[in-house]
Structure formats: structure tokens, C-alpha cells
Amino acid sequence: MRSAFSVNMPLVILCGFPCSGKSQRVQELQEQLLQTGTRKVQVVGDEVLGVDRNSVYADSRKEKELRGALRAEVERKLNKEDVVILDSLNYIKGYRYELYCLIKHTQTPHCLIHCLTSPEVSSEWNNKRQPENQYSQEIFDALVKRFEAPDSRNRWDSPLFSLQKDDPLPFEDLCNAIFHRKAPPPNQSTQTQPLSSTNFLHELDKITRDVVTALLNAQKTSVPGDLIVVPGANEKIELTRNLGMAELQKARRQFISYTKMHPNENISQVANMFVQYLNKSIH
């Protein structure tokens, strides 16, 4: 039965440690959806793009490019007929928020499947792979350390299905989440033109400017490795190196451009979003 609510068909996002069973869950879901005969399934992921995981995840620039390529491929494949499944680590909450902004913009329901494993089990599964498909131990450990677990209290991580390795796939619940649930409403300002609110633009400019100023001032007495507190944000900036005014202003302009097209209805979250953006872009 087709959903009466959505313009596009849903997006299913996988997340979890490296080698936590994500692709196995994708295969299970794909097979069960195809058995119903009512949905085509399109899978987007690292393996589909043929990336060299050890090369990509060792280089922050390449990893950022990969995330952009995955997001663009998801956006390209979303349509009125198919289910799109994103099979990747998706371990950064700021990136999951970007995907949430995408599904809001395209009026597409979504859900998140978190494959729960311990680092020890995932490492064991990694070591059982063919050598050419393994993560190096250094890359594996770094990705586990950086993993930001989803939280169902965050609208971008909800509805959330957290599955242990021996749990059966909750197919009926998944179908209810993606086929019989309204897509999140688009922001009012994106219905006609991006960011028609002059007040939002003013606040966006002021908040990001204050964050940059606070960060520049904090660097005078900080060293790489420090966590920097900035006004309006409860998240901290992870200072990995000293940052110049030109680089920060460029990041600020890019963030503002993105936020104009994907505005957040809650202005109080802008500072945290900018901190998340900086933590991703300055490494």
C-alpha cells in the first residue's frame, strides 16, 4: 500500500562501527522489501561507490568528499517509487543532521538503523574479512573512537531502530516508520524562497560572527587539543591546530550559504550547528 503522505519514497540510513553488520542488515531489508513486490530498492554506500576505505578514512579531506558524494547520490536517487538505503558509517551526528535537512527539503520519510556491536566483536569481524576488504587496525580504532552514537531524542535520529547482532530485523515496524508516517514538514521559509526572514538572517550573521570572534580570542591562550567554549553553544570546538581569520571566515560563509538553503526553525540551535560544522571542516 502506497503512503498517502509523502511525495517521495523513504530513505533508510544505516549507522554503526566499521564491520558491525550494516551491509548484512541492508541485504535483509532489501530482500524482504523485494519479496513484498511493492517497492524497488536502491542502495547507496561506500562499496557501491568503490572507495578504498583505508585511503579515504585516513584523509579528512577525502572523507569529507566521500560524505558529499554519498549525500549527492542519495538526493539523486530519491524518487516517487523506490526505497533508498544509505549503507555507510554515518557516524557523525552533524552529517546525519545534514541528511535530515535533505529529507525535510524533499518531503521524504526516513528512519535510522543503528547496528549495535562492541568494538571487540566488530574488530573480530573485520579480521575475518579478505585482506583487501579489511580496515587497518589504526583506521578501525580511530573510527570507533570518533563514532557519535545516535540518540532517538534528536529528531534527525528518529525513528531509531537499535539492533544487536542476533536481533531479528523488525520488518513490520520499519515499514510502518517509512511508509505510514508523515515526512517531517519543510521549514516555512523554504516553501517559497529560502530564508525570507530578515530577523533569521540577522541572527545567523550575529551568532556565527560571535563564534568566530570567541574562537580567535580563545586561541591566544589555548593549544591544540583544547576544547573551546563559544557563546550560545553547549558543544565545544575541538582545537586541533591554530586557525586563521581567513580560514574561519571562509568556513563561516560556507555555513551561512548552506543554512540559508536549509534553515533551522530553532535559532537557538544555530551556534551548536556551526560548532559541529567547524569541527568537521577544520580537521
CORNORUR-V951914 format. One line per field, one symbol per residue. ss: DSSP state (H for helix, E for strand, - for the rest). burial: # if it has 16 or more other C-alpha atoms within 10 Angstrom, else .. A space follows every 10 residues. Layout:
# CORNORUR-V951914
ss: ???
burial: ???
This chain:
# CORNORUR-V951914
ss: ---------- EEEEEE---- -HHHHHHHHH HHHHHH---E EEEEEHHHH- --HHHH---H HHHHHHHHHH HHHHHHH--- -EEEEEE--- --HHHHHHHH HHHHHH---E EEEEEE--HH HHHHHHH--- HHH---HHHH HHHHHH---- ----HHH--E EEEE------ HHHHHHHHH- -------HHH HH-----HHH HHHHHHHHHH HHHHHHHHH- ------EE-- ------EE-- ----HHHHHH HHHHHHHHHH H-----HHHH HHHHHHHHHH H--
burial: ..#..#.### ########## ###.##..## ..#.....#. #.####.... ..##.##... ...#.##.## #.###.###. .######### #######.## ########## #######.#. .##..##... ...###..## ..##..#### .....##### ###.#...#. ...#..#### ####.##.## ....#....# #..#..##.. ##..##.##. .#...#.### #.#.#####. .......#.. ##..##..## .###.....# ########## .#.
